[in-house]
């Protein structure tokens, strides 16, 4: 089975080489799709270097900044593997956890697998009190509308069948892509399973891009995509 890893990239020059190295170290047949969402730093040059050095790495570039949702859509439309997983370009999520995500998928128990930071993973609650409770609240609201029993709707780590990824037709430009995908999985009655993962949170001083405004936008997206395709 071939795994397609889709990685949106926006101004991630500080961590891009290291996260790609971690992805390439995983023991799977794989391809890595880097989608540069019009970065303004040195990310584009690093991507070119990585593509030249590694045949399993492919790249795509947006000429204007379109947001995470658009980057995922570009990646999903170009995957060639059997399963697809989303990977952020920072160092918060550990590619070593792909092994956990693949277990219920390869056993035939799931169409979609979420990596939950709240099922035994190492989440730094003391440092991220508001984000921790914000994520939990958004997940509960999402569950009310979707009927799912998730503990971490906002997680980056979502692994799915390749045909599911291609069919998503993502509309969100921003981080509302998380509730959008979740609502669409629920509407399609896909089997969604969670597994515990580790998590090394970064703060706003390290480039974290999500704030209170995004939480309100997420609630709107939860409602919108639950009732409209």
Backbone as CSV, one residue per row, in Angstrom:
resi,resn,N_x,N_y,N_z,CA_x,CA_y,CA_z,C_x,C_y,C_z
1,UNK,0.839,-1.193,0.000,0.000,0.000,0.000,0.876,1.246,0.000
2,UNK,0.519,2.171,-0.870,1.293,3.405,-0.976,0.589,4.533,-0.231
3,UNK,1.355,5.270,0.579,0.819,6.367,1.369,1.188,7.696,0.721
4,UNK,0.187,8.545,0.496,0.410,9.898,-0.012,0.331,10.875,1.150
5,UNK,1.382,11.644,1.367,1.408,12.641,2.436,1.279,14.016,1.793
6,UNK,0.237,14.748,2.167,0.005,16.080,1.614,0.394,17.110,2.668
7,UNK,1.339,17.987,2.316,1.867,18.963,3.264,1.694,20.389,2.724
8,UNK,0.735,21.149,3.251,0.654,22.569,2.904,1.862,23.309,3.485
9,UNK,2.407,24.246,2.724,3.578,24.992,3.177,3.323,26.480,2.997
10,UNK,3.463,27.226,4.096,3.381,28.677,4.010,4.365,29.278,5.000
11,UNK,5.457,29.795,4.501,6.489,30.434,5.325,6.996,29.511,6.427
12,UNK,7.481,28.344,6.038,7.939,27.346,7.005,9.426,27.025,6.829
13,UNK,10.223,27.999,6.418,11.630,27.723,6.151,12.385,27.216,7.385
14,UNK,11.936,27.596,8.561,12.655,27.211,9.785,12.538,25.721,10.097
15,UNK,11.453,25.098,9.664,11.208,23.701,10.045,11.064,22.751,8.860
16,UNK,11.031,23.290,7.647,10.663,22.479,6.489,11.620,21.320,6.240
17,UNK,12.921,21.570,6.276,13.876,20.479,6.031,13.725,19.367,7.063
18,UNK,13.564,19.754,8.322,13.494,18.740,9.375,12.222,17.910,9.281
19,UNK,11.066,18.548,9.039,9.837,17.771,8.979,9.833,16.854,7.764
20,UNK,10.385,17.307,6.644,10.471,16.439,5.463,11.388,15.249,5.753
21,UNK,12.487,15.485,6.431,13.391,14.387,6.791,12.671,13.361,7.657
22,UNK,11.874,13.835,8.594,11.120,12.916,9.462,10.108,12.111,8.651
23,UNK,9.446,12.766,7.708,8.477,12.057,6.862,9.183,10.982,6.042
24,UNK,10.305,11.329,5.432,11.004,10.388,4.568,11.606,9.217,5.342
25,UNK,11.804,9.390,6.644,12.334,8.306,7.479,11.293,7.240,7.788
26,UNK,10.022,7.524,7.593,8.984,6.553,7.945,9.057,5.354,7.010
27,UNK,8.803,4.138,7.551,9.018,2.904,6.773,7.819,2.517,5.917
28,UNK,7.450,3.363,4.983,6.300,3.078,4.131,6.649,3.396,2.683
29,UNK,6.009,2.682,1.757,6.042,3.146,0.380,5.236,4.434,0.356
30,UNK,5.796,5.496,-0.183,5.139,6.781,-0.008,5.509,7.780,-1.086
31,UNK,4.712,8.823,-1.141,5.018,10.027,-1.892,4.690,11.203,-0.988
32,UNK,5.461,12.264,-1.125,5.239,13.475,-0.333,4.928,14.609,-1.289
33,UNK,3.750,15.207,-1.136,3.325,16.321,-1.977,3.423,17.614,-1.181
34,UNK,4.348,18.483,-1.552,4.524,19.775,-0.905,3.759,20.823,-1.705
35,UNK,2.840,21.513,-1.052,2.042,22.533,-1.734,2.409,23.890,-1.153
36,UNK,3.174,24.655,-1.903,3.629,25.974,-1.468,2.521,26.991,-1.739
37,UNK,1.943,27.512,-0.660,0.821,28.447,-0.783,1.331,29.886,-0.875
38,UNK,2.236,30.112,-1.840,2.805,31.435,-2.105,3.587,31.970,-0.905
39,UNK,4.520,31.157,-0.418,5.359,31.576,0.706,6.181,32.808,0.346
40,UNK,6.439,33.649,1.349,7.212,34.874,1.150,8.643,34.741,1.664
41,UNK,8.949,33.626,2.318,10.290,33.433,2.857,11.090,32.528,1.910
42,UNK,12.000,31.751,2.452,12.829,30.893,1.615,12.280,29.497,1.389
43,UNK,11.003,29.280,1.682,10.425,27.940,1.553,10.499,27.402,0.132
44,UNK,10.254,28.249,-0.853,10.242,27.792,-2.246,11.604,27.225,-2.657
45,UNK,12.682,27.885,-2.247,14.020,27.398,-2.579,14.306,26.070,-1.899
46,UNK,13.846,25.924,-0.660,14.050,24.673,0.064,13.259,23.553,-0.607
47,UNK,12.032,23.850,-1.033,11.212,22.849,-1.718,11.899,22.385,-2.996
48,UNK,12.444,23.311,-3.772,13.144,22.947,-5.003,14.331,22.025,-4.703
49,UNK,15.030,22.322,-3.637,16.171,21.508,-3.218,15.713,20.097,-2.832
50,UNK,14.610,20.002,-2.109,14.102,18.707,-1.654,13.596,17.861,-2.820
51,UNK,12.914,18.500,-3.752,12.409,17.777,-4.924,13.570,17.225,-5.749
52,UNK,14.638,18.001,-5.898,15.800,17.558,-6.660,16.524,16.388,-5.993
53,UNK,16.464,16.352,-4.671,17.215,15.340,-3.923,16.437,14.053,-3.679
54,UNK,15.115,14.120,-3.722,14.306,12.964,-3.338,13.236,12.687,-4.395
55,UNK,13.305,11.578,-5.099,12.330,11.288,-6.161,10.903,11.094,-5.659
56,UNK,10.746,10.782,-4.378,9.394,10.586,-3.842,8.734,11.892,-3.417
57,UNK,9.434,13.007,-3.590,8.885,14.314,-3.234,8.456,15.054,-4.503
58,UNK,7.206,15.524,-4.508,6.693,16.342,-5.610,6.217,17.673,-5.038
59,UNK,6.153,18.687,-5.880,5.749,20.000,-5.375,4.756,20.674,-6.299
60,UNK,3.954,21.556,-5.696,2.962,22.356,-6.403,3.004,23.745,-5.773
61,UNK,2.747,24.770,-6.587,2.857,26.134,-6.071,1.635,26.960,-6.439
62,UNK,1.090,27.680,-5.465,0.042,28.660,-5.708,0.696,30.010,-5.989
63,UNK,0.252,30.674,-7.020,0.828,31.975,-7.366,0.307,33.092,-6.458
64,UNK,-0.805,32.840,-5.784,-1.320,33.750,-4.749,-1.632,32.923,-3.517
65,UNK,-1.628,33.558,-2.364,-1.934,32.854,-1.126,-3.426,32.543,-1.056
66,UNK,-3.770,31.258,-0.968,-5.164,30.826,-1.001,-5.633,30.169,0.290
67,UNK,-4.713,29.861,1.218,-5.098,29.275,2.486,-4.916,27.764,2.533
68,UNK,-4.993,27.231,3.749,-4.733,25.805,3.961,-5.715,24.930,3.199
69,UNK,-6.983,25.304,3.198,-7.974,24.489,2.508,-7.658,24.333,1.037
70,UNK,-7.268,25.433,0.401,-6.924,25.386,-1.019,-5.673,24.558,-1.256
71,UNK,-4.707,24.636,-0.349,-3.489,23.836,-0.483,-3.809,22.349,-0.393
72,UNK,-4.688,21.993,0.525,-5.085,20.589,0.637,-5.823,20.127,-0.615
73,UNK,-6.676,20.979,-1.126,-7.411,20.611,-2.334,-6.446,20.339,-3.496
74,UNK,-5.452,21.191,-3.661,-4.446,20.967,-4.703,-3.735,19.641,-4.487
75,UNK,-3.333,19.380,-3.252,-2.652,18.124,-2.962,-3.530,16.916,-3.215
76,UNK,-4.769,16.969,-2.728,-5.678,15.829,-2.877,-5.943,15.505,-4.343
77,UNK,-6.009,16.514,-5.177,-6.294,16.296,-6.595,-5.136,15.626,-7.326
78,UNK,-3.967,15.580,-6.686,-2.777,15.057,-7.360,-2.182,13.814,-6.698
79,UNK,-2.844,13.258,-5.693,-2.294,12.084,-5.010,-2.341,10.865,-5.923
80,UNK,-1.361,9.984,-5.731,-1.278,8.751,-6.511,-1.261,7.510,-5.628
81,UNK,-1.353,7.689,-4.310,-1.300,6.560,-3.402,-2.660,5.946,-3.135
82,UNK,-2.692,4.975,-2.230,-3.923,4.296,-1.836,-4.582,4.973,-0.641
83,UNK,-3.767,5.547,0.226,-4.249,6.277,1.400,-3.573,7.635,1.437
84,UNK,-4.252,8.612,2.035,-3.762,9.988,2.086,-3.761,10.464,3.529
85,UNK,-2.693,11.109,3.951,-2.648,11.702,5.282,-2.160,13.140,5.158
86,UNK,-2.696,14.003,6.007,-2.311,15.417,6.030,-1.177,15.601,7.036
87,UNK,-0.170,16.359,6.638,0.967,16.650,7.511,1.245,18.136,7.510
88,UNK,1.203,18.793,8.683,1.607,20.191,8.769,3.114,20.299,8.584
89,UNK,3.568,21.471,8.163,4.986,21.684,7.862,5.802,22.116,9.072
90,UNK,5.138,22.312,10.226,5.894,22.619,11.442,6.256,21.301,12.115
91,UNK,6.644,21.336,13.364,7.110,20.127,14.047,6.164,19.680,15.154
92,UNK,4.899,20.116,15.097,3.954,19.753,16.150,3.541,18.285,16.088
93,UNK,3.420,17.753,14.880,2.942,16.381,14.700,4.090,15.490,14.233
94,UNK,4.165,14.293,14.808,5.283,13.386,14.580,4.924,12.327,13.531
95,UNK,5.594,12.322,12.372,5.297,11.314,11.355,5.447,9.872,11.825
96,UNK,6.154,9.646,12.916,6.240,8.285,13.461,4.860,7.750,13.817
97,UNK,3.889,8.649,14.005,2.531,8.229,14.344,1.736,7.719,13.140
98,UNK,2.288,7.806,11.921,1.589,7.233,10.767,1.257,5.762,11.019
99,UNK,2.190,5.071,11.701,2.000,3.647,11.979,0.699,3.413,12.742
100,UNK,0.405,4.278,13.718,-0.836,4.144,14.499,-2.053,4.441,13.633
101,UNK,-1.949,5.466,12.796,-3.078,5.838,11.949,-3.432,4.736,10.960
102,UNK,-2.431,4.012,10.496,-2.654,3.006,9.464,-3.275,1.714,9.989
103,UNK,-3.159,1.452,11.289,-3.646,0.175,11.829,-5.133,-0.051,11.547
104,UNK,-6.052,0.849,11.961,-7.472,0.596,11.675,-7.812,0.713,10.192
105,UNK,-7.000,1.438,9.441,-7.231,1.560,8.002,-6.873,0.255,7.298
106,UNK,-5.713,-0.294,7.594,-5.260,-1.511,6.926,-6.052,-2.736,7.356
107,UNK,-6.617,-2.696,8.554,-7.430,-3.822,9.020,-8.846,-3.788,8.463
108,UNK,-9.199,-2.707,7.760,-10.528,-2.594,7.179,-11.585,-2.070,8.127
109,UNK,-11.166,-1.547,9.292,-12.126,-1.056,10.276,-12.573,0.381,10.010
110,UNK,-11.820,1.120,9.189,-12.093,2.548,9.041,-11.890,3.005,7.599
111,UNK,-12.686,4.005,7.214,-12.473,4.717,5.957,-11.617,5.958,6.191
112,UNK,-11.750,6.513,7.407,-11.032,7.726,7.806,-10.499,7.516,9.215
113,UNK,-9.262,7.928,9.474,-8.676,7.794,10.810,-8.172,9.160,11.262
114,UNK,-8.626,9.589,12.443,-8.170,10.839,13.048,-7.125,10.514,14.110
115,UNK,-6.063,11.318,14.144,-5.096,11.204,15.225,-5.471,12.164,16.329
116,UNK,-5.904,11.636,17.461,-6.369,12.478,18.561,-5.256,12.799,19.545
117,UNK,-5.128,14.090,19.844,-4.152,14.532,20.844,-4.656,14.305,22.258
118,UNK,-5.917,13.916,22.400,-6.544,13.830,23.716,-6.866,12.406,24.129
119,UNK,-6.303,11.426,23.432,-6.522,10.024,23.798,-5.235,9.393,24.310
120,UNK,-4.549,10.115,25.157,-3.328,9.579,25.732,-2.068,10.181,25.165
121,UNK,-2.210,11.050,24.140,-1.040,11.717,23.589,-0.523,12.793,24.543
122,UNK,0.697,13.243,24.284,1.322,14.241,25.159,0.941,15.647,24.698
123,UNK,-0.119,16.198,25.253,-0.557,17.560,24.923,-0.193,18.461,26.092
124,UNK,0.477,19.588,25.828,0.987,20.435,26.902,-0.106,21.367,27.415
125,UNK,-0.961,20.845,28.268,-2.113,21.583,28.785,-1.686,22.827,29.561
126,UNK,-0.603,22.730,30.345,-0.195,23.865,31.172,0.147,25.087,30.317
127,UNK,0.732,24.856,29.158,1.153,25.957,28.304,0.019,26.443,27.417
128,UNK,-0.889,25.557,27.042,-1.894,25.858,26.030,-3.319,25.717,26.570
129,UNK,-3.560,26.273,27.744,-4.862,26.116,28.411,-6.017,26.522,27.513
130,UNK,-5.959,27.704,26.913,-7.102,28.201,26.142,-7.273,27.448,24.844
131,UNK,-6.153,27.133,24.192,-6.273,26.369,22.950,-6.776,24.958,23.207
132,UNK,-6.324,24.373,24.331,-6.789,23.029,24.702,-8.309,23.028,24.835
133,UNK,-8.844,23.944,25.643,-10.291,23.961,25.883,-11.055,24.474,24.665
134,UNK,-10.429,25.351,23.890,-11.066,25.787,22.652,-11.246,24.639,21.680
135,UNK,-10.201,23.834,21.525,-10.294,22.673,20.636,-11.341,21.678,21.117
136,UNK,-11.374,21.448,22.422,-12.363,20.498,22.956,-13.787,21.007,22.745
137,UNK,-13.985,22.323,22.922,-15.321,22.902,22.736,-15.763,22.801,21.283
138,UNK,-14.877,23.146,20.355,-15.226,23.042,18.939,-15.541,21.601,18.551
139,UNK,-14.818,20.662,19.128,-15.091,19.252,18.835,-16.471,18.847,19.339
140,UNK,-16.834,19.303,20.527,-18.163,18.966,21.068,-19.267,19.567,20.197
141,UNK,-19.084,20.809,19.763,-20.081,21.441,18.890,-20.191,20.663,17.582
142,UNK,-19.053,20.293,17.026,-19.051,19.510,15.793,-19.784,18.188,15.982
143,UNK,-19.523,17.514,17.086,-20.193,16.237,17.357,-21.709,16.380,17.425
144,UNK,-22.179,17.494,17.990,-23.622,17.722,18.079,-24.265,17.765,16.695
145,UNK,-23.548,18.321,15.737,-24.102,18.466,14.395,-23.846,17.255,13.506
146,UNK,-22.747,16.546,13.740,-22.402,15.427,12.857,-22.854,14.071,13.388
147,UNK,-23.065,13.976,14.708,-23.399,12.688,15.297,-22.191,11.804,15.544
148,UNK,-20.985,12.316,15.261,-19.774,11.564,15.545,-19.410,11.678,17.020
149,UNK,-18.474,10.859,17.464,-18.037,10.887,18.866,-16.544,11.166,18.939
150,UNK,-16.123,12.192,18.280,-14.704,12.522,18.235,-14.249,13.209,19.516
151,UNK,-12.960,13.102,19.803,-12.359,13.858,20.897,-11.506,15.006,20.373
152,UNK,-11.174,14.991,19.052,-10.258,15.993,18.508,-10.555,16.232,17.025
153,UNK,-11.596,17.010,16.768,-11.980,17.313,15.389,-10.939,18.167,14.692
154,UNK,-10.252,19.036,15.431,-9.330,20.003,14.847,-7.941,19.438,14.552
155,UNK,-7.723,18.172,14.812,-6.406,17.602,14.581,-5.969,17.713,13.123
156,UNK,-4.686,17.920,12.919,-4.133,17.894,11.559,-4.175,16.482,10.989
157,UNK,-3.861,15.490,11.820,-3.702,14.125,11.320,-5.043,13.490,10.997
158,UNK,-5.383,13.529,9.724,-6.549,12.844,9.187,-6.060,11.973,8.042
159,UNK,-6.241,10.671,8.166,-5.847,9.721,7.130,-7.108,9.160,6.501
160,UNK,-7.126,9.040,5.181,-8.349,8.613,4.489,-8.010,7.854,3.220
161,UNK,-8.982,7.141,2.689,-8.814,6.516,1.389,-8.550,7.592,0.342
162,UNK,-7.764,7.261,-0.669,-7.432,8.251,-1.695,-8.665,8.720,-2.446
163,UNK,-9.619,7.823,-2.698,-10.832,8.232,-3.419,-11.664,9.196,-2.589
164,UNK,-11.628,9.047,-1.276,-12.330,9.977,-0.387,-11.690,11.352,-0.482
165,UNK,-10.354,11.405,-0.440,-9.648,12.687,-0.523,-9.966,13.401,-1.839
166,UNK,-9.941,12.663,-2.931,-10.190,13.288,-4.238,-11.611,13.820,-4.357
167,UNK,-12.552,13.190,-3.660,-13.958,13.565,-3.803,-14.397,14.682,-2.857
168,UNK,-13.520,15.151,-1.978,-13.938,16.102,-0.947,-14.373,17.450,-1.506
169,UNK,-13.750,17.913,-2.569,-14.110,19.196,-3.176,-14.132,20.300,-2.114
170,UNK,-12.993,20.500,-1.476,-12.891,21.441,-0.359,-13.203,22.868,-0.802
171,UNK,-14.057,23.535,-0.036,-14.449,24.918,-0.320,-13.725,25.917,0.571
172,UNK,-13.353,25.488,1.768,-12.745,26.398,2.735,-11.378,26.869,2.264
173,UNK,-11.110,28.136,2.448,-9.797,28.695,2.143,-8.880,28.636,3.365
174,UNK,-9.459,28.576,4.550,-8.697,28.725,5.779,-8.767,27.461,6.622
175,UNK,-8.513,27.618,7.933,-8.504,26.484,8.838,-9.907,25.915,9.093
176,UNK,-10.943,26.535,8.532,-12.280,25.940,8.624,-12.362,24.660,7.805
177,UNK,-11.273,24.325,7.147,-11.234,23.059,6.406,-11.422,21.876,7.350
178,UNK,-11.021,21.989,8.608,-11.160,20.866,9.546,-12.628,20.519,9.808
179,UNK,-13.473,21.481,10.229,-14.890,21.139,10.386,-15.559,20.802,9.054
180,UNK,-15.092,21.394,7.955,-15.678,21.049,6.658,-15.452,19.577,6.334
181,UNK,-14.224,19.112,6.450,-13.945,17.710,6.161,-14.724,16.788,7.089
182,UNK,-14.769,17.150,8.368,-15.465,16.314,9.339,-16.940,16.200,9.003
183,UNK,-17.563,17.315,8.674,-18.981,17.292,8.312,-19.216,16.454,7.060
184,UNK,-18.325,16.557,6.093,-18.496,15.796,4.849,-18.288,14.302,5.070
185,UNK,-17.362,13.941,5.951,-17.201,12.524,6.284,-18.486,11.984,6.914
186,UNK,-19.067,12.774,7.812,-20.291,12.349,8.491,-21.455,12.245,7.508
187,UNK,-21.588,13.232,6.625,-22.680,13.217,5.638,-22.572,12.016,4.707
188,UNK,-21.350,11.607,4.405,-21.130,10.456,3.532,-21.220,9.129,4.283
189,UNK,-21.447,9.212,5.598,-21.571,8.025,6.452,-20.326,7.139,6.389
190,UNK,-19.166,7.787,6.356,-17.910,7.054,6.374,-17.598,6.600,7.797
191,UNK,-16.873,5.525,7.895,-16.463,5.010,9.207,-15.235,5.801,9.671
192,UNK,-15.417,6.585,10.728,-14.348,7.438,11.249,-13.887,6.888,12.591
193,UNK,-12.591,6.627,12.702,-11.993,6.054,13.908,-10.905,7.000,14.405
194,UNK,-10.712,7.060,15.716,-9.627,7.854,16.301,-8.573,6.950,16.920
195,UNK,-7.319,7.393,16.852,-6.223,6.729,17.549,-5.410,7.806,18.273
196,UNK,-4.759,7.470,19.374,-3.966,8.480,20.101,-2.666,8.790,19.382
197,UNK,-2.287,10.068,19.402,-1.012,10.495,18.831,-0.311,11.424,19.826
198,UNK,0.943,11.698,19.557,1.685,12.674,20.359,1.522,14.055,19.736
199,UNK,1.880,15.080,20.494,1.696,16.451,20.004,2.644,17.378,20.740
200,UNK,3.419,18.147,19.991,4.372,19.095,20.574,3.951,20.493,20.139
201,UNK,3.172,21.152,20.974,2.555,22.417,20.596,3.572,23.535,20.450
202,UNK,3.305,24.433,19.496,4.099,25.652,19.360,3.212,26.852,19.637
203,UNK,3.823,27.964,19.988,3.064,29.156,20.355,3.042,30.183,19.242
204,UNK,2.390,31.316,19.504,2.289,32.385,18.505,3.651,32.966,18.173
205,UNK,4.574,32.984,19.145,5.910,33.506,18.874,6.691,32.602,17.945
206,UNK,6.236,31.358,17.767,6.888,30.415,16.859,6.138,30.291,15.538
207,UNK,5.130,31.128,15.346,4.453,31.133,14.059,3.070,30.522,14.046
208,UNK,2.513,30.216,15.212,1.169,29.648,15.239,0.197,30.645,14.634
209,UNK,-0.687,30.162,13.746,-1.487,31.075,12.945,-2.970,31.075,13.306
210,UNK,-3.385,30.313,14.307,-4.799,30.195,14.636,-5.118,31.028,15.868
211,UNK,-6.210,31.797,15.822,-6.606,32.630,16.946,-8.095,32.533,17.224
212,UNK,-8.586,33.454,18.085,-9.981,33.438,18.501,-10.925,33.611,17.315
213,UNK,-10.544,34.474,16.379,-11.376,34.689,15.197,-11.624,33.377,14.457
214,UNK,-10.576,32.530,14.378,-10.718,31.254,13.684,-11.703,30.330,14.387
215,UNK,-11.789,30.445,15.722,-12.742,29.618,16.459,-14.176,29.959,16.067
216,UNK,-14.479,31.244,15.952,-15.828,31.648,15.544,-16.113,31.238,14.099
217,UNK,-15.109,31.356,13.239,-15.284,30.918,11.861,-15.527,29.411,11.799
218,UNK,-14.854,28.667,12.675,-15.030,27.215,12.705,-16.453,26.839,13.092
219,UNK,-17.030,27.556,14.062,-18.408,27.265,14.469,-19.362,27.496,13.302
220,UNK,-19.139,28.595,12.574,-19.962,28.853,11.398,-19.823,27.751,10.362
221,UNK,-18.602,27.264,10.179,-18.371,26.195,9.208,-19.018,24.891,9.641
222,UNK,-19.003,24.606,10.939,-19.642,23.394,11.451,-21.109,23.360,11.055
223,UNK,-21.782,24.483,11.255,-23.211,24.569,10.926,-23.412,24.513,9.416
224,UNK,-22.629,25.298,8.684,-22.819,25.404,7.234,-22.611,24.070,6.529
225,UNK,-21.519,23.390,6.831,-21.209,22.174,6.091,-21.982,20.966,6.593
226,UNK,-22.620,21.094,7.747,-23.495,20.006,8.176,-24.754,19.950,7.323
227,UNK,-25.248,21.114,6.905,-26.518,21.137,6.180,-26.380,21.419,4.696
228,UNK,-25.201,21.876,4.266,-24.994,22.177,2.843,-23.708,21.504,2.376
229,UNK,-23.707,20.988,1.157,-22.558,20.251,0.681,-21.450,21.218,0.296
